[in-house]
Amino acid sequence: MRFVWAVVALVLATVMIGAGIAQRTIFQGPRSTTAEVSISESAPYLVIDGAVLTANPGSQTLRVLGDGPVFAAYGRTADVQAWLADATYNEVVRTEDGALVTEGVEPEPTVDPSAAPATDAPADDGATTEDTATDQGAEEEAIPGRNPVGSDLWLDEYQQEDLVIAPLQLPADMSVIIASDGTEPAPTTVSVTWPIANSTPGPDPSSSVAAF
């Protein structure tokens, strides 16, 4: 009789071990989920808001691929927005189906209170209105972009050639800024990865062996 019970225990232990191994291999689901950022138009900066980063639970892994210098940093959302107040940039938003897309953000126009009001009097140097507008446009285009590297507003920053992979664990009030050098367009190959909890509360090989 003991021999029969021993055989039954051996069979049960084998089945439980096989089920435990299957749960950890062929029946185990994905360990992470990744969302690629779809960038429609290029801009010197790309911002990923904390609401996007915390859309899924767990830590975040940021992956940025570019052609040349790649810069990424994070800080308080208010600080990131303040630093970009006078710049054009792309902001990542999450659609209803979970896709990550970008929306262009333009700086709000500012009025200099010290500027003299316009008059109808002709210019003394003989320059035409068209020439003046052309000169002003050339001056605006000649202003270089600001390089975000080393700003005191960032809590941490990453800078590599071609690729940055940054493990993050940011709350909803933090945001990420991505750029090349502030002048060239920001990298357009960007993704965020979150882990997936896929525990298997069924038979476990170690517990089966211990029971046997």
MDAnalysis code that builds the backbone (N, CA, C; Angstrom):
import MDAnalysis as mda
import numpy as np

u = mda.Universe.empty(636, n_residues=212, atom_resindex=np.repeat(np.arange(212), 3), trajectory=True)
u.add_TopologyAttr("name", ["N", "CA", "C"] * 212)
u.add_TopologyAttr("resid", np.arange(1, 213))
u.add_TopologyAttr("resname", ["MET", "ARG", "PHE", "VAL", "TRP", "ALA", "VAL", "VAL", "ALA", "LEU", "VAL", "LEU", "ALA", "THR", "VAL", "MET", "ILE", "GLY", "ALA", "GLY", "ILE", "ALA", "GLN", "ARG", "THR", "ILE", "PHE", "GLN", "GLY", "PRO", "ARG", "SER", "THR", "THR", "ALA", "GLU", "VAL", "SER", "ILE", "SER", "GLU", "SER", "ALA", "PRO", "TYR", "LEU", "VAL", "ILE", "ASP", "GLY", "ALA", "VAL", "LEU", "THR", "ALA", "ASN", "PRO", "GLY", "SER", "GLN", "THR", "LEU", "ARG", "VAL", "LEU", "GLY", "ASP", "GLY", "PRO", "VAL", "PHE", "ALA", "ALA", "TYR", "GLY", "ARG", "THR", "ALA", "ASP", "VAL", "GLN", "ALA", "TRP", "LEU", "ALA", "ASP", "ALA", "THR", "TYR", "ASN", "GLU", "VAL", "VAL", "ARG", "THR", "GLU", "ASP", "GLY", "ALA", "LEU", "VAL", "THR", "GLU", "GLY", "VAL", "GLU", "PRO", "GLU", "PRO", "THR", "VAL", "ASP", "PRO", "SER", "ALA", "ALA", "PRO", "ALA", "THR", "ASP", "ALA", "PRO", "ALA", "ASP", "ASP", "GLY", "ALA", "THR", "THR", "GLU", "ASP", "THR", "ALA", "THR", "ASP", "GLN", "GLY", "ALA", "GLU", "GLU", "GLU", "ALA", "ILE", "PRO", "GLY", "ARG", "ASN", "PRO", "VAL", "GLY", "SER", "ASP", "LEU", "TRP", "LEU", "ASP", "GLU", "TYR", "GLN", "GLN", "GLU", "ASP", "LEU", "VAL", "ILE", "ALA", "PRO", "LEU", "GLN", "LEU", "PRO", "ALA", "ASP", "MET", "SER", "VAL", "ILE", "ILE", "ALA", "SER", "ASP", "GLY", "THR", "GLU", "PRO", "ALA", "PRO", "THR", "THR", "VAL", "SER", "VAL", "THR", "TRP", "PRO", "ILE", "ALA", "ASN", "SER", "THR", "PRO", "GLY", "PRO", "ASP", "PRO", "SER", "SER", "SER", "VAL", "ALA", "ALA", "PHE"])
u.atoms.positions = np.array([
    [0.824, -1.209, 0.000],
    [0.000, 0.000, 0.000],
    [0.863, 1.266, 0.000],
    [1.955, 1.210, 0.777],
    [2.861, 2.368, 0.788],
    [3.452, 2.606, -0.588],
    [3.708, 1.511, -1.286],
    [4.278, 1.643, -2.628],
    [3.299, 2.364, -3.552],
    [2.000, 2.062, -3.438],
    [1.000, 2.703, -4.281],
    [0.940, 4.204, -3.995],
    [0.912, 4.556, -2.682],
    [0.869, 5.972, -2.325],
    [2.144, 6.709, -2.784],
    [3.256, 6.013, -2.727],
    [4.499, 6.638, -3.189],
    [4.440, 6.932, -4.687],
    [3.861, 5.993, -5.458],
    [3.733, 6.202, -6.891],
    [2.783, 7.370, -7.186],
    [1.656, 7.419, -6.438],
    [0.706, 8.514, -6.630],
    [1.359, 9.860, -6.305],
    [2.110, 9.921, -5.207],
    [2.788, 11.165, -4.834],
    [3.805, 11.570, -5.892],
    [4.498, 10.577, -6.446],
    [5.485, 10.882, -7.480],
    [4.816, 11.455, -8.722],
    [3.687, 10.875, -9.110],
    [2.972, 11.360, -10.286],
    [2.461, 12.782, -10.055],
    [1.857, 13.021, -8.871],
    [1.351, 14.357, -8.571],
    [2.475, 15.398, -8.556],
    [3.592, 15.030, -7.962],
    [4.717, 15.962, -7.916],
    [5.228, 16.271, -9.314],
    [5.268, 15.255, -10.181],
    [5.731, 15.469, -11.554],
    [4.799, 16.399, -12.316],
    [3.483, 16.173, -12.128],
    [2.502, 17.035, -12.794],
    [2.622, 18.473, -12.306],
    [2.772, 18.668, -10.994],
    [2.880, 20.020, -10.452],
    [4.152, 20.706, -10.913],
    [5.259, 19.937, -10.966],
    [6.508, 20.517, -11.460],
    [6.366, 20.942, -12.922],
    [5.747, 20.081, -13.732],
    [5.547, 20.422, -15.137],
    [4.653, 21.638, -15.307],
    [3.577, 21.719, -14.477],
    [2.691, 22.880, -14.562],
    [3.404, 24.153, -14.138],
    [4.232, 24.049, -13.096],
    [4.974, 25.233, -12.658],
    [5.958, 25.716, -13.699],
    [6.653, 24.792, -14.346],
    [7.603, 25.170, -15.398],
    [6.867, 25.776, -16.589],
    [5.706, 25.230, -16.947],
    [4.935, 25.761, -18.073],
    [4.456, 27.175, -17.793],
    [4.040, 27.434, -16.533],
    [3.594, 28.781, -16.194],
    [4.708, 29.806, -16.311],
    [5.934, 29.385, -16.071],
    [7.069, 30.303, -16.149],
    [7.683, 30.378, -17.540],
    [7.201, 29.563, -18.470],
    [7.792, 29.551, -19.819],
    [6.725, 29.778, -20.881],
    [6.132, 28.711, -21.395],
    [5.249, 28.839, -22.554],
    [3.934, 29.533, -22.215],
    [3.471, 29.450, -20.965],
    [2.208, 30.078, -20.590],
    [2.386, 31.448, -19.943],
    [3.611, 31.893, -19.809],
    [3.856, 33.184, -19.184],
    [3.628, 34.319, -20.178],
    [2.900, 35.327, -19.750],
    [2.615, 36.466, -20.620],
    [3.812, 37.395, -20.743],
    [3.653, 38.494, -21.477],
    [4.754, 39.456, -21.633],
    [5.121, 40.101, -20.303],
    [6.391, 40.412, -20.147],
    [6.875, 41.015, -18.915],
    [6.856, 42.540, -18.951],
    [6.622, 43.111, -20.101],
    [6.604, 44.572, -20.199],
    [5.745, 44.983, -21.379],
    [5.353, 46.258, -21.378],
    [4.632, 46.842, -22.495],
    [5.341, 48.115, -22.932],
    [5.461, 48.309, -24.226],
    [6.202, 49.442, -24.775],
    [5.309, 50.265, -25.678],
    [5.390, 51.573, -25.534],
    [4.643, 52.502, -26.380],
    [5.631, 53.366, -27.146],
    [5.544, 53.319, -28.460],
    [6.370, 54.159, -29.319],
    [5.711, 55.531, -29.485],
    [6.515, 56.575, -29.482],
    [6.005, 57.934, -29.669],
    [5.972, 58.254, -31.154],
    [4.791, 58.587, -31.664],
    [4.640, 58.961, -33.065],
    [4.790, 60.475, -33.186],
    [5.870, 60.911, -33.836],
    [6.187, 62.334, -33.955],
    [5.858, 62.788, -35.371],
    [4.904, 63.706, -35.487],
    [4.447, 64.151, -36.803],
    [5.368, 65.203, -37.409],
    [5.794, 66.182, -36.606],
    [6.670, 67.238, -37.098],
    [7.836, 67.422, -36.130],
    [8.992, 67.739, -36.679],
    [10.180, 67.889, -35.853],
    [10.181, 69.234, -35.131],
    [10.862, 69.261, -33.983],
    [11.028, 70.477, -33.190],
    [12.309, 70.304, -32.370],
    [12.886, 71.388, -31.885],
    [14.146, 71.262, -31.133],
    [14.011, 70.504, -29.815],
    [12.795, 70.472, -29.251],
    [12.610, 69.834, -27.952],
    [11.380, 68.937, -28.000],
    [11.419, 67.892, -27.190],
    [10.293, 66.985, -27.028],
    [10.050, 66.814, -25.541],
    [8.795, 66.952, -25.105],
    [8.446, 66.855, -23.692],
    [7.460, 65.711, -23.491],
    [7.755, 64.856, -22.509],
    [6.839, 63.790, -22.107],
    [6.341, 64.131, -20.714],
    [5.064, 64.430, -20.628],
    [4.470, 64.869, -19.368],
    [4.333, 63.705, -18.392],
    [4.282, 64.054, -17.104],
    [4.143, 63.030, -16.079],
    [2.866, 62.235, -16.203],
    [1.798, 62.842, -16.703],
    [0.545, 62.112, -16.895],
    [0.710, 60.973, -17.893],
    [1.571, 61.153, -18.883],
    [1.849, 60.094, -19.853],
    [2.746, 59.029, -19.229],
    [3.742, 59.461, -18.478],
    [4.685, 58.515, -17.881],
    [4.021, 57.617, -16.852],
    [2.990, 58.119, -16.164],
    [2.309, 57.329, -15.135],
    [1.013, 56.724, -15.648],
    [0.832, 56.680, -16.967],
    [-0.385, 56.087, -17.526],
    [-0.476, 54.608, -17.192],
    [0.669, 53.948, -17.059],
    [0.726, 52.550, -16.640],
    [1.470, 52.470, -15.311],
    [1.111, 51.533, -14.445],
    [1.780, 51.435, -13.144],
    [3.214, 50.927, -13.279],
    [4.006, 51.234, -12.282],
    [5.381, 50.748, -12.253],
    [6.377, 51.765, -12.767],
    [7.629, 51.376, -12.767],
    [8.708, 52.243, -13.232],
    [8.646, 52.393, -14.744],
    [9.373, 53.389, -15.247],
    [9.398, 53.643, -16.687],
    [10.839, 53.510, -17.200],
    [10.954, 52.992, -18.397],
    [12.252, 52.939, -19.073],
    [12.144, 53.746, -20.358],
    [12.900, 54.827, -20.421],
    [12.891, 55.713, -21.587],
    [14.000, 55.295, -22.550],
    [13.655, 55.178, -23.811],
    [14.640, 54.834, -24.837],
    [14.563, 55.879, -25.948],
    [15.691, 56.536, -26.213],
    [15.759, 57.593, -27.224],
    [16.898, 57.263, -28.176],
    [16.581, 57.180, -29.447],
    [17.570, 56.883, -30.481],
    [17.671, 58.062, -31.420],
    [18.883, 58.532, -31.654],
    [19.096, 59.666, -32.533],
    [20.334, 59.496, -33.385],
    [20.601, 60.477, -34.196],
    [21.785, 60.478, -35.054],
    [22.700, 61.594, -34.579],
    [23.540, 61.301, -33.615],
    [24.399, 62.310, -33.018],
    [24.142, 62.402, -31.530],
    [24.358, 63.559, -30.931],
    [24.158, 63.692, -29.486],
    [22.690, 63.559, -29.110],
    [22.447, 62.808, -28.053],
    [21.090, 62.611, -27.541],
    [21.077, 63.055, -26.090],
    [20.135, 63.930, -25.766],
    [20.030, 64.470, -24.406],
    [18.637, 64.208, -23.866],
    [18.573, 63.796, -22.604],
    [17.296, 63.626, -21.914],
    [17.487, 64.035, -20.464],
    [16.490, 64.675, -19.904],
    [16.540, 65.106, -18.507],
    [15.125, 65.117, -17.960],
    [15.023, 65.110, -16.638],
    [13.701, 65.230, -16.038],
    [13.741, 66.227, -14.893],
    [12.596, 66.816, -14.642],
    [12.448, 67.801, -13.580],
    [10.976, 68.033, -13.307],
    [10.706, 68.949, -12.412],
    [9.310, 69.278, -12.137],
    [8.642, 69.826, -13.400],
    [7.412, 69.428, -13.620],
    [6.710, 69.858, -14.830],
    [6.673, 71.379, -14.940],
    [6.454, 72.056, -13.828],
    [6.413, 73.520, -13.848],
    [7.753, 74.101, -14.291],
    [8.863, 73.495, -13.855],
    [10.183, 73.988, -14.247],
    [10.452, 73.737, -15.731],
    [10.049, 72.566, -16.222],
    [10.247, 72.262, -17.642],
    [9.447, 73.232, -18.507],
    [8.203, 73.480, -18.137],
    [7.378, 74.413, -18.900],
    [7.932, 75.833, -18.840],
    [8.464, 76.232, -17.682],
    [9.038, 77.573, -17.560],
    [10.278, 77.712, -18.442],
    [11.102, 76.677, -18.493],
    [12.317, 76.731, -19.315],
    [11.965, 76.827, -20.794],
    [10.826, 76.236, -21.190],
    [10.411, 76.220, -22.587],
    [9.381, 77.292, -22.909],
    [9.208, 78.267, -22.015],
    [8.142, 79.260, -22.193],
    [8.284, 80.058, -23.478],
    [9.503, 80.288, -23.936],
    [9.713, 81.084, -25.149],
    [10.225, 80.241, -26.305],
    [9.968, 78.928, -26.264],
    [10.486, 78.031, -27.304],
    [9.354, 77.235, -27.932],
    [9.599, 76.768, -29.135],
    [8.687, 75.867, -29.821],
    [9.106, 74.431, -29.524],
    [8.147, 73.594, -29.143],
    [8.489, 72.209, -28.814],
    [7.296, 71.298, -29.076],
    [7.559, 70.001, -29.053],
    [6.514, 68.991, -29.188],
    [6.191, 68.407, -27.820],
    [4.925, 68.235, -27.555],
    [4.485, 67.620, -26.303],
    [3.804, 66.296, -26.607],
    [4.192, 65.248, -25.872],
    [3.615, 63.919, -26.078],
    [2.292, 63.826, -25.332],
    [1.256, 63.379, -26.018],
    [-0.055, 63.177, -25.413],
    [-0.505, 61.752, -25.700],
    [-1.407, 61.270, -24.865],
    [-1.904, 59.901, -24.987],
    [-3.317, 59.936, -25.551],
    [-3.549, 59.188, -26.617],
    [-4.868, 59.136, -27.233],
    [-5.767, 58.169, -26.461],
    [-7.040, 58.114, -26.857],
    [-7.992, 57.250, -26.168],
    [-7.631, 55.774, -26.297],
    [-7.007, 55.399, -27.405],
    [-6.638, 53.991, -27.585],
    [-5.253, 53.676, -27.025],
    [-4.644, 54.612, -26.298],
    [-3.366, 54.357, -25.645],
    [-2.141, 54.701, -26.465],
    [-2.299, 55.188, -27.696],
    [-1.146, 55.549, -28.525],
    [-0.558, 56.878, -28.049],
    [0.753, 57.026, -28.261],
    [1.462, 58.245, -27.887],
    [1.754, 59.055, -29.142],
    [1.196, 60.257, -29.216],
    [1.398, 61.149, -30.354],
    [1.876, 62.491, -29.833],
    [2.243, 63.376, -30.742],
    [2.768, 64.680, -30.339],
    [1.859, 65.805, -30.821],
    [1.877, 66.883, -30.049],
    [1.204, 68.120, -30.408],
    [2.215, 69.257, -30.332],
    [2.235, 70.102, -31.342],
    [3.154, 71.227, -31.351],
    [2.707, 72.325, -30.408],
    [3.647, 72.883, -29.681],
    [3.377, 73.973, -28.742],
    [4.206, 75.175, -29.170],
    [3.538, 76.288, -29.400],
    [4.213, 77.522, -29.802],
    [4.289, 78.476, -28.616],
    [5.355, 79.264, -28.515],
    [5.450, 80.237, -27.410],
    [4.418, 81.332, -27.553],
    [3.898, 81.784, -26.430],
    [2.942, 82.879, -26.465],
    [3.662, 84.183, -26.777],
    [3.082, 85.015, -27.636],
    [3.743, 86.292, -27.973],
    [3.817, 87.201, -26.762],
    [4.932, 87.867, -26.636],
    [5.134, 88.807, -25.532],
    [5.280, 90.218, -26.087],
    [4.807, 91.177, -25.339],
    [4.879, 92.583, -25.737],
    [5.855, 93.298, -24.821],
    [6.828, 93.943, -25.427],
    [7.817, 94.685, -24.656],
    [7.235, 96.044, -24.277],
    [6.992, 96.298, -22.975],
    [6.378, 97.586, -22.600],
    [7.270, 98.785, -22.875],
    [8.571, 98.564, -23.013],
    [9.483, 99.683, -23.262],
    [9.595, 100.036, -24.739],
    [8.972, 99.217, -25.601],
    [9.079, 99.473, -27.034],
    [8.305, 100.732, -27.400],
    [8.868, 101.528, -28.287],
    [8.219, 102.771, -28.712],
    [7.056, 102.457, -29.626],
    [5.938, 103.177, -29.516],
    [4.799, 102.923, -30.400],
    [5.139, 103.265, -31.850],
    [4.492, 102.542, -32.739],
    [4.742, 102.771, -34.163],
    [4.152, 104.108, -34.593],
    [4.843, 104.796, -35.498],
    [4.371, 106.086, -36.027],
    [4.297, 106.016, -37.534],
    [3.585, 106.973, -38.088],
    [3.459, 107.033, -39.543],
    [4.571, 107.831, -40.196],
    [5.496, 108.348, -39.384],
    [6.568, 109.172, -39.946],
    [7.527, 108.301, -40.724],
    [8.028, 108.763, -41.874],
    [8.973, 107.963, -42.667],
    [10.300, 107.822, -41.955],
    [10.985, 106.727, -42.212],
    [12.292, 106.497, -41.599],
    [13.303, 107.459, -42.173],
    [14.213, 107.910, -41.299],
    [15.215, 108.890, -41.718],
    [16.241, 108.295, -42.659],
    [16.537, 106.979, -42.519],
    [17.607, 106.391, -43.324],
    [17.129, 105.949, -44.697],
    [15.841, 106.153, -44.997],
    [15.340, 105.811, -46.323],
    [14.994, 104.356, -46.508],
    [15.089, 103.548, -45.456],
    [14.763, 102.131, -45.595],
    [13.265, 101.957, -45.688],
    [12.825, 101.060, -46.533],
    [11.405, 100.803, -46.701],
    [10.910, 99.855, -45.623],
    [9.580, 99.820, -45.472],
    [8.981, 98.914, -44.490],
    [9.313, 97.459, -44.806],
    [9.343, 97.114, -46.096],
    [9.649, 95.749, -46.506],
    [11.067, 95.375, -46.118],
    [12.017, 96.335, -46.321],
    [13.399, 96.050, -45.953],
    [13.529, 95.848, -44.456],
    [12.828, 96.671, -43.667],
    [12.905, 96.549, -42.216],
    [12.369, 95.212, -41.754],
    [11.238, 94.771, -42.315],
    [10.662, 93.486, -41.938],
    [11.592, 92.341, -42.302],
    [12.237, 92.465, -43.469],
    [13.177, 91.415, -43.879],
    [14.347, 91.322, -42.924],
    [14.878, 92.481, -42.511],
    [15.997, 92.489, -41.576],
    [15.600, 91.888, -40.225],
    [14.387, 92.214, -39.753],
    [13.951, 91.664, -38.478],
    [13.775, 90.163, -38.560],
    [13.244, 89.684, -39.694],
    [13.082, 88.241, -39.846],
    [14.412, 87.526, -39.873],
    [15.413, 88.127, -40.519],
    [16.734, 87.522, -40.560],
    [17.349, 87.451, -39.169],
    [17.134, 88.516, -38.375],
    [17.671, 88.512, -37.018],
    [17.014, 87.438, -36.166],
    [15.681, 87.234, -36.335],
    [14.998, 86.215, -35.560],
    [15.489, 84.826, -35.933],
    [15.700, 84.572, -37.223],
    [16.163, 83.263, -37.660],
    [17.599, 83.013, -37.223],
    [18.356, 84.064, -37.003],
    [19.760, 83.886, -36.642],
    [19.952, 83.564, -35.160],
    [18.886, 83.694, -34.342],
    [19.021, 83.411, -32.916],
    [19.190, 81.914, -32.710],
    [20.286, 81.463, -32.123],
    [20.490, 80.026, -31.937],
    [19.604, 79.473, -30.842],
    [19.322, 78.165, -30.914],
    [18.545, 77.519, -29.875],
    [19.366, 77.348, -28.602],
    [18.675, 77.200, -27.499],
    [19.358, 77.028, -26.222],
    [19.644, 75.553, -25.982],
    [20.852, 75.268, -25.572],
    [21.222, 73.900, -25.251],
    [20.778, 73.602, -23.819],
    [19.949, 72.570, -23.612],
    [19.448, 72.305, -22.265],
    [20.443, 71.604, -21.351],
    [21.601, 71.241, -21.865],
    [22.577, 70.506, -21.061],
    [23.052, 71.366, -19.891],
    [23.010, 70.803, -18.690],
    [23.572, 71.461, -17.514],
    [22.669, 72.450, -16.826],
    [21.392, 72.521, -17.191],
    [20.503, 73.465, -16.528],
    [20.294, 73.073, -15.065],
    [20.216, 74.067, -14.196],
    [19.995, 73.810, -12.777],
    [18.586, 73.311, -12.490],
    [17.694, 73.408, -13.457],
    [16.312, 72.990, -13.231],
    [16.144, 71.472, -13.305],
    [17.085, 70.779, -13.933],
    [16.933, 69.332, -14.088],
    [17.385, 68.620, -12.816],
    [16.596, 67.652, -12.398],
    [16.968, 66.832, -11.246],
    [17.992, 65.773, -11.630],
    [17.969, 65.348, -12.872],
    [18.986, 64.435, -13.396],
    [18.939, 64.517, -14.912],
    [20.055, 64.249, -15.559],
    [20.109, 64.318, -17.012],
    [21.000, 63.217, -17.555],
    [20.759, 62.881, -18.823],
    [21.497, 61.825, -19.511],
    [21.933, 62.376, -20.861],
    [23.169, 62.081, -21.243],
    [23.682, 62.538, -22.527],
    [24.618, 61.482, -23.093],
    [24.277, 60.992, -24.270],
    [25.073, 59.975, -24.936],
    [25.089, 60.272, -26.430],
    [25.898, 59.543, -27.139],
    [25.905, 59.612, -28.598],
    [24.967, 58.538, -29.142],
    [24.003, 58.956, -29.932],
    [23.093, 58.086, -30.678],
    [22.004, 57.417, -29.848],
    [22.267, 57.051, -28.594],
    [21.276, 56.277, -27.841],
    [21.329, 56.623, -26.361],
    [20.146, 56.826, -25.781],
    [20.000, 57.002, -24.338],
    [18.933, 56.035, -23.848],
    [19.280, 55.218, -22.859],
    [18.323, 54.341, -22.198],
    [18.334, 54.720, -20.719],
    [17.225, 55.266, -20.240],
    [17.169, 55.811, -18.885],
    [16.089, 55.102, -18.072],
    [16.473, 54.378, -17.017],
    [15.468, 53.809, -16.105],
    [14.933, 54.896, -15.181],
    [13.636, 55.080, -15.174],
    [13.006, 56.154, -14.416],
    [11.928, 55.595, -13.493],
    [11.586, 56.393, -12.510],
    [10.458, 56.093, -11.633],
    [9.873, 57.433, -11.188],
    [9.247, 58.121, -12.145],
    [8.813, 59.492, -11.940],
    [7.344, 59.559, -11.547],
    [6.990, 60.481, -10.664],
    [5.586, 60.707, -10.319],
    [4.905, 61.567, -11.367],
    [3.619, 61.850, -11.151],
    [2.831, 62.565, -12.152],
    [3.223, 64.029, -12.299],
    [3.894, 64.608, -11.285],
    [4.256, 66.027, -11.362],
    [5.648, 66.248, -11.937],
    [6.233, 65.215, -12.535],
    [7.532, 65.326, -13.199],
    [7.353, 65.156, -14.698],
    [8.250, 65.745, -15.467],
    [8.229, 65.605, -16.920],
    [9.642, 65.387, -17.434],
    [9.719, 64.842, -18.639],
    [10.995, 64.565, -19.297],
    [11.138, 65.490, -20.502],
    [12.319, 66.055, -20.679],
    [12.630, 66.858, -21.852],
    [13.713, 66.145, -22.653],
    [13.529, 66.096, -23.960],
    [14.450, 65.401, -24.862],
    [14.895, 66.392, -25.937],
    [16.181, 66.356, -26.278],
    [16.711, 67.267, -27.295],
    [17.990, 66.685, -27.877],
    [18.486, 67.365, -28.905],
    [19.821, 67.063, -29.440],
    [20.803, 68.070, -28.875],
    [20.716, 69.306, -29.356],
    [21.539, 70.383, -28.811],
    [20.743, 71.675, -28.655],
    [19.435, 71.599, -28.834],
    [18.607, 72.785, -28.745],
    [18.438, 73.528, -30.052],
    [19.251, 73.196, -31.035],
    [19.159, 73.832, -32.347],
    [18.658, 72.846, -33.395],
    [19.299, 71.685, -33.443],
    [18.862, 70.628, -34.354],
    [17.564, 70.011, -33.838],
    [16.787, 69.383, -34.721],
    [15.558, 68.721, -34.266],
    [15.847, 67.640, -33.227],
    [14.954, 67.494, -32.287],
    [15.094, 66.464, -31.267],
    [14.968, 65.074, -31.903],
    [15.550, 64.056, -31.295],
    [15.413, 62.697, -31.837],
    [13.944, 62.312, -31.991],
    [13.667, 61.540, -33.022],
    [12.282, 61.170, -33.331],
    [11.979, 59.702, -33.043],
    [12.967, 58.936, -32.615],
    [12.732, 57.537, -32.253],
    [12.737, 57.444, -30.733],
    [11.546, 57.494, -30.149],
    [11.393, 57.558, -28.700],
    [10.344, 56.542, -28.271],
    [10.609, 55.840, -27.173],
    [9.646, 54.882, -26.649],
    [9.719, 54.862, -25.129],
    [8.626, 54.441, -24.505],
    [8.550, 54.286, -23.062],
    [8.070, 52.871, -22.770],
    [8.747, 52.195, -21.830],
    [8.414, 50.817, -21.473],
    [8.031, 50.744, -20.007],
    [6.958, 49.985, -19.720],
    [6.523, 49.742, -18.350],
    [6.517, 48.242, -18.082],
    [6.815, 47.822, -16.858],
    [6.745, 46.386, -16.537],
    [5.299, 45.933, -16.375],
    [5.073, 44.634, -16.574],
    [3.757, 44.029, -16.384],
    [3.865, 42.993, -15.277],
    [2.998, 43.090, -14.295],
    [2.972, 42.100, -13.212],
    [2.269, 40.852, -13.726],
    [3.029, 39.777, -13.899],
    [2.454, 38.527, -14.412],
    [2.812, 37.360, -13.505],
    [2.539, 37.521, -12.209],
    [2.797, 36.449, -11.257],
    [1.877, 35.277, -11.537],
    [2.315, 34.085, -11.189],
    [1.547, 32.867, -11.435],
    [1.252, 32.191, -10.098],
    [0.071, 32.419, -9.516],
    [-0.243, 31.859, -8.202],
    [-0.683, 30.412, -8.254],
    [-0.115, 29.632, -9.159],
    [-0.441, 28.220, -9.255],
    [0.682, 27.359, -8.727],
    [0.830, 26.158, -9.242],
    [1.914, 25.290, -8.779],
    [3.273, 25.894, -9.038],
    [4.160, 25.781, -8.097],
    [5.518, 26.286, -8.210],
    [6.488, 25.127, -8.131],
    [7.445, 25.040, -9.048],
    [8.369, 23.876, -9.055],
    [9.075, 23.689, -7.725],
    [9.529, 24.776, -7.102],
    [10.279, 24.620, -5.861],
    [9.408, 24.060, -4.742],
    [8.136, 24.544, -4.663],
    [7.268, 24.040, -3.629],
    [6.902, 22.589, -3.865],
    [6.796, 22.219, -5.161],
    [6.470, 20.822, -5.486],
    [7.591, 19.890, -5.084],
    [8.828, 20.305, -5.393],
    [9.973, 19.482, -5.018],
    [10.076, 19.362, -3.517],
    [9.842, 20.504, -2.804],
    [9.924, 20.459, -1.346],
    [8.875, 19.534, -0.758],
    [7.645, 19.561, -1.357],
    [6.600, 18.706, -0.839],
    [6.917, 17.248, -1.081],
    [7.547, 16.954, -2.205],
    [7.906, 15.577, -2.514],
    [9.062, 15.113, -1.642],
])
